[in-house]
Amino acid sequence: MKTDQTTRRSFLASSSGMMSLAAFSHLNAKEKASSANTGLHHVASAKHVIYLFMSGGPSHVDTFDNKPELDRLHGQPIPESFVNDVKFAMIPDATRQPLLQQSPFSFKQYGESGIAVSSLLPNISNVVDRLTVIRSLHSEVFNHDPAVNLLNTGDSRVGRPTIGAWASYGLGNVTDDMPAYIVLTSGVKRQPLLTSYWSSGFLPTQHQGVEFRNTGSPILNLSNPDGISRKARQAQINLINKVNRRKLSDTADKEVETRIRQYELAFQMQASAPAIMDLTSESQQTLDQYGVDPNQPSFSRNCLHARRLVESGVRFVQLYDMGWDSHGSLKTEHSRQCSAVDQPIAALIQDLDQRGLLDDTLVIWGGEFGRTPVIQGGGENWGRDHHPHGFTMFLAGGGSNPGTTYGATDEFGFHAVEDKVDVHDLHATILHLLGVDHHRLTYRHQGRDFRLTDVSGRVIDDLIKQRHL
């Protein structure tokens, strides 16, 4: 330990200016994870991820999973065999055979692939040949917060690192001017968006998601106070980090190391963040394509920001759109939600493709679960309950297999029955597209090696373009 400490002090004494985090990490005697566990393990298909998270749970049977049997048997009790041992979140336990509820929206097949899409999503139907639609996601977690944690961290409990944090830890960033993991929010707030949804968990805090604000400066205190020049601010940062490096050499504390990096990053972001988030350089044609009013916060504006962020080198961008928890008035609420996201999602995919970014940007769409094919409530204000037993997500770009569907639910859309996809399988496949072996991306914490996929997960080859296998 003495030799390590002497080496560190000698290095620090001989260094000047800002120290890169990568250079210093090799000298940290208390590094908790071997560098052999991070970085590319094979050729990556994707360099960036845009994760479009529909918070509250979009209904699969009203968007991408057409079930004619719901039309034929509408209003009849679901067979008891489908709901044995099933716990609903809001439908009373006494209602053991709730009634089947057809979709109020029509489905048609689109594109050369012939993938069925609901009338709720006319613009996405135009890009369906670029999508990989997974119809067999499943879990056992039927309440919002644990389910969102599961989809983001691989565990329903609070405290684990999110997939964006794992990507930051494992791969770093493509740019030094912005965080590796950025979060944008929109929509009608029904459930709280917890910061645990983009937490770094037990990973160093430099890897947590940075939430950008919808109004004003994207981050508080981004501008210098009056009378403080950029040169003066640089001198302040240099002095602060000189003190922090002395502290780090004595303690080898990873959080001090993070503090150094965050001061440096914040200084760079004073110049980079306002420029990236400023849409005045975008053409009117692009604004119209996304349906963006630059002065109004919206999911569409966040989609355009997401394109600009990955274009600037940000590794992982996550968009949370709230308002999908349609326990009542599903027809009205899902119409509103889909109307807000349909055009910008299609525009994002087309724009990334036109700019040559879709090949190395993986777009993910989905929520924490689907919604029941049985009715909740009644009358004009009927809705659907939470449904984790079989639901839909899609991928686009980033080496995913375009124009395909994978897996299936039963005739009612209740249970995933064919080529079932566990959340850990999804995470393993996403990491694979990023060039990472999910078994090898680990971090030692409390005496054991943790990973995003815990002790399970498999890469699903059918979700990946053949040339990337």
Secondary structure, DSSP 8 states (H G I E B T S, - for coil): -HHHHHHHHHHHHH--S---HHHHHTT-TT-SS-GGGSS-SS--S-SEEEEEEEET---GGGTT---HHHHHTTTSB--HHHHTT---SSS-TT-SS-BB---SS-EEEETTTTEEEETT-HHHHTTGGGEEEEEEEE-S--SHHHHHHHHHHSSSSTTS--HHHHHHHHH--S-SSS-SEEEEEEE--SS---GGGG--TTS-GGGS-EE--SSSSSSTT-S--TT--HHHHHHHHHHHHHHHHHHHHHH--HHHHHHHHHHHHHHHHHHHHHHHH--TTS-HHHHHHHT--TTS--HHHHHHHHHHHHHHT-SEEEEEEE----SS-HHHHHHHHHHHHHHHHHHHHHHHHHTT-GGGEEEEEE-S-EE-SB-BS-GGG-B--EE-SSEEEEEESTTB-TTEEE-EE-TTS-SEEES-EEHHHHHHHHHHHTT--TTT--EEETTEEE-TTTT-----GGGB-GGG-
